[in-house]
Amino acid sequence: MAAGGRASGRPAKKKGPAKGTGGQKRRSLEGKGATPPAHMRHWFKDKSREERIAREAKGGAGRQPARQRRSEDAPEYIGGRNPVLEAMLAGVPANALYVAQRMENDDRVRDSIKIAAEQGIALLEVSRDKLDRLTEGAVHQGIALQIPAYDYAHPAELVTLAEDAAEVPLIVALDGVTDPRNLGAIARSATAFGAHGMLIPSRRSAGVTGGAWKTSAGTLANLRVARAANLTAALREYREAGLFVVGLDGEGDVEIGDVSLFTEPLVVVVGSEGKGLSRLVREQCDALARIPMQAAAESLNAGVAAGVTLYEVARHRRG
């Protein structure tokens, strides 16, 4: 019988790995070292620059990085050519004017630089990346104005301002208004219609930030803003001092044109668009006034509602 036709009867040996291959396997698994930090990767800087250019081309649209909480004594920044010039013309206190490198100047930029030189405001030329950081991603158009942290007044100071001017006090209080743009818009109306100041709570409320300065078009330079730890307690103290409190409420029991208290020492309280006035603040109001409107419009923007009401106050006092 042929030798290849039968098995030997012994189990076949398993073939093991060849000697000396272990080192090659280990070397094949080794990487090329730790990933270099961002600033050492050339593609990282290029990508960031492309993203910034795309964001500015869209007018600042898109998701912005999360903002870190500012300390109360940190400076604020106003960005944009028109807002910066308006703030400087209005005499807004400023520490420094930042201008982007290699920026095309126009009349607004030249006027801002001229005013900064005349008022002794520091002029600094910086990169656009730094302006992005200072303005927290807002559209700055290559220019930003640094303003110091706002020095809030005591609530009683607003009444003193009216008494010193021999005028009937008119104060605007904000309850739950958290958008700085609304605060700026209300400040603009308050200044236009002769209010002596604005009162805001120290918590859960917008403050006098760069966004508020920007929307106010510089009028915050002529309007004192007071801050109270407890808005309800501050309103109670105003009432004890002889002021009346009128709250704006969509379900108020009287229309603003018929409010008889507008000629008296007055506090007008503006609530948030969504929640309106809080229960505790409503309890401190001598009257709840509503603005008549068509049924298709459920409510008005807080800034618009304040402007309409303050106009009515001014009209009653002129009459």
C-alpha positions in Angstrom: 0.0 0.0 0.0 1.2 3.4 -0.8 2.7 5.4 2.0 0.5 8.5 1.3 -2.7 6.6 1.6 -2.7 6.1 5.4 -2.4 8.3 8.4 0.4 7.5 10.8 -2.0 7.5 13.7 -0.1 10.2 15.7 -1.8 13.6 16.3 -0.5 16.5 14.2 1.6 19.1 16.0 0.2 22.6 16.3 2.4 25.2 14.6 3.4 27.9 17.1 4.7 31.4 16.4 8.2 31.7 15.0 10.9 32.9 17.4 11.9 36.5 17.4 8.7 38.1 16.0 7.4 39.5 19.3 9.4 42.8 19.0 8.0 43.4 15.5 4.4 43.0 16.8 5.0 45.4 19.6 6.6 48.0 17.3 3.7 47.7 14.9 1.2 48.7 17.7 3.2 51.7 18.8 1.8 55.2 17.9 3.7 58.3 16.9 3.6 60.0 20.3 1.0 62.2 22.1 -1.3 64.4 20.1 0.4 67.9 20.0 -1.5 70.8 21.7 -3.8 73.0 19.6 -1.4 75.9 19.1 1.2 73.5 17.6 -1.2 72.1 15.0 -1.1 74.4 11.9 -4.5 73.2 10.8 -6.2 74.2 14.1 -5.3 77.9 13.6 -6.4 77.8 10.0 -9.7 76.2 10.9 -10.4 78.7 13.7 -9.7 81.6 11.3 -12.0 80.1 8.6 -14.8 79.7 11.2 -14.5 83.3 12.4 -14.6 84.6 8.9 -17.7 82.5 8.1 -19.4 83.7 11.3 -18.7 87.4 10.5 -19.9 86.9 7.0 -23.2 85.7 8.4 -23.5 88.6 10.7 -22.6 86.8 13.8 -25.2 84.1 13.3 -24.8 80.6 14.6 -24.1 79.0 17.9 -21.7 80.9 20.1 -19.5 79.5 22.8 -20.8 79.4 26.3 -20.2 82.6 28.2 -18.4 82.6 31.5 -20.0 84.4 34.4 -18.6 87.8 34.8 -17.6 89.3 38.1 -19.6 92.4 39.1 -16.6 94.6 38.9 -15.4 93.4 35.4 -15.5 95.9 32.6 -18.0 95.7 29.7 -17.5 96.1 26.0 -19.6 97.8 23.3 -19.0 96.5 19.8 -20.0 97.9 16.4 -19.2 101.2 14.6 -22.5 102.9 15.2 -23.0 101.9 18.8 -19.4 102.8 19.7 -19.7 106.3 18.2 -23.1 106.9 19.7 -21.8 105.9 23.1 -18.8 108.2 22.8 -20.9 111.1 21.6 -23.3 110.6 24.6 -20.4 110.8 27.0 -20.5 107.2 28.2 -17.5 106.6 30.6 -14.8 104.6 28.8 -11.4 103.2 29.6 -10.1 102.2 26.2 -11.0 102.0 22.5 -9.9 98.8 20.7 -9.4 98.9 16.9 -8.7 95.9 14.7 -5.3 95.8 12.9 -5.4 96.6 9.2 -9.0 97.7 9.3 -10.6 99.9 6.6 -11.5 103.1 8.4 -14.7 105.0 7.6 -16.0 108.3 9.1 -17.4 106.5 12.2 -14.1 104.9 13.1 -12.2 108.2 12.5 -14.6 110.1 14.6 -14.4 107.6 17.4 -10.6 107.7 17.3 -10.7 111.5 17.4 -13.0 111.6 20.4 -10.9 109.1 22.2 -7.8 111.3 21.7 -9.7 114.4 22.9 -11.0 112.7 26.0 -7.8 110.9 26.9 -9.2 107.4 26.3 -6.5 104.8 25.6 -6.4 103.7 22.0 -5.3 100.1 21.4 -4.7 98.3 18.1 -5.4 94.5 18.5 -6.2 91.5 16.4 -9.7 90.5 15.4 -9.4 87.3 17.4 -8.9 89.4 20.6 -11.9 91.5 19.7 -13.9 88.3 19.3 -12.9 87.3 22.8 -13.6 90.7 24.3 -17.0 91.1 22.8 -17.8 87.4 23.4 -18.4 86.6 19.8 -20.7 89.5 19.0 -20.5 91.4 15.7 -18.0 94.2 16.5 -17.1 95.4 13.0 -13.4 95.8 14.0 -14.0 98.2 16.9 -15.0 98.0 20.6 -15.2 100.3 23.5 -14.3 99.2 27.0 -16.5 100.7 29.7 -16.1 100.3 33.5 -18.5 98.2 35.6 -21.6 100.2 36.3 -21.9 102.1 39.6 -25.5 101.4 40.7 -27.4 103.8 42.8 -29.4 103.2 46.0 -33.2 103.1 45.4 -33.7 106.1 47.6 -31.3 108.1 45.5 -33.8 108.1 42.6 -36.4 109.9 44.7 -33.8 112.4 45.8 -33.0 113.2 42.2 -36.6 114.2 41.5 -36.8 116.2 44.7 -33.6 118.1 43.8 -35.1 118.9 40.4 -38.4 120.0 42.1 -40.3 117.5 40.0 -42.9 114.8 40.7 -40.9 111.5 40.9 -41.2 109.0 38.1 -39.3 105.7 38.5 -39.4 102.7 36.2 -39.0 99.3 37.9 -38.2 96.0 36.1 -39.6 92.7 37.3 -38.0 89.7 35.7 -36.7 91.5 32.6 -33.6 89.4 31.8 -32.7 90.6 28.3 -30.1 93.4 28.4 -31.5 94.7 25.1 -35.0 95.2 26.7 -33.3 97.0 29.6 -31.6 99.3 27.1 -34.8 100.0 25.2 -36.7 100.8 28.4 -33.9 103.1 29.5 -34.2 104.9 26.1 -38.0 105.4 26.6 -37.5 106.4 30.3 -35.0 109.1 29.3 -37.2 110.4 26.5 -40.3 110.8 28.8 -38.6 112.3 31.8 -38.1 109.4 34.2 -35.8 110.1 37.1 -34.3 106.6 37.2 -34.8 102.9 36.8 -34.9 100.2 39.5 -33.8 96.6 38.9 -33.4 93.6 41.3 -29.9 92.3 41.9 -30.9 88.7 41.0 -32.6 87.1 38.0 -32.5 90.4 36.1 -30.6 92.0 33.3 -28.0 94.5 34.4 -26.3 97.5 32.8 -24.1 95.5 30.5 -22.5 96.3 27.1 -25.6 95.0 25.4 -27.8 97.3 27.4 -25.5 100.3 26.7 -25.6 99.4 23.0 -29.4 99.3 22.8 -29.9 102.4 24.9 -27.9 104.4 22.3 -26.0 106.1 25.1 -29.1 107.3 27.1 -27.9 105.2 30.1 -25.3 108.0 30.5 -28.2 110.3 31.5 -30.3 107.9 33.5 -29.5 106.6 37.0 -30.1 102.9 37.6 -30.6 101.6 41.1 -30.4 98.0 42.2 -32.3 96.4 45.1 -31.6 93.1 46.8 -35.3 92.6 47.1 -37.6 94.4 44.6 -40.7 93.8 46.7 -39.2 95.4 49.7 -38.0 98.4 47.7 -41.4 98.9 46.3 -42.9 98.8 49.8 -40.4 101.5 50.9 -41.4 103.6 47.9 -45.0 103.4 48.9 -44.2 104.3 52.5 -42.3 107.4 51.1 -45.5 108.5 49.4 -45.1 107.1 45.9 -47.8 105.1 44.1 -47.0 101.9 42.3 -48.7 101.0 38.9 -47.9 97.6 37.4 -48.4 96.8 33.7 -50.5 93.7 33.3 -52.4 92.3 30.3 -55.3 91.5 32.6 -55.2 94.7 34.5 -58.5 96.2 35.7 -58.0 99.7 34.1 -56.7 100.9 30.7 -53.5 103.0 30.9 -55.4 106.0 29.4 -57.7 106.0 32.4 -55.2 105.6 35.2 -55.7 108.6 37.6 -52.4 108.1 39.4 -50.1 109.1 36.6 -49.9 112.7 37.9 -48.8 111.5 41.3 -45.4 110.5 42.5 -45.1 107.2 40.6 -43.4 103.9 40.1 -44.2 102.1 36.9 -43.4 98.4 37.1 -42.7 96.4 33.8 -42.8 92.7 34.0 -41.3 90.0 31.7 -42.9 89.1 28.4 -43.5 85.5 29.3 -44.5 85.6 33.0 -45.5 89.2 33.6 -45.4 90.5 37.1 -44.6 88.2 40.0 -47.3 87.6 42.6 -45.4 89.5 45.4 -44.9 92.5 43.1 -48.5 92.5 42.1 -49.5 92.7 45.7 -47.4 95.9 46.1 -49.2 97.6 43.2 -51.9 100.3 43.8 -53.2 99.7 40.3 -52.8 97.2 37.5 -53.0 98.8 34.1 -53.4 97.1 30.7 -52.6 98.4 27.2 -55.6 97.9 24.9 -54.7 96.1 21.7 -56.2 93.8 19.1 -56.9 90.2 20.0 -54.4 89.0 17.4 -51.5 90.4 19.5 -51.4 88.6 22.8 -48.7 90.8 24.4 -46.2 93.6 23.7 -42.4 93.5 23.9 -41.4 94.8 27.4 -39.6 97.8 25.8 -42.6 98.7 23.7 -45.0 98.4 26.6 -42.8 100.6 28.7 -42.6 103.2 26.0 -46.4 103.3 25.4 -47.0 103.7 29.2 -44.4 106.3 29.8 -45.8 108.4 26.9 -49.2 108.2 28.6 -47.7 109.3 31.9 -46.0 112.3 30.1 -49.3 113.2 28.4 -51.2 113.2 31.7 -48.6 115.3 33.4 -48.6 117.9 30.5 -52.3 118.2 30.7 
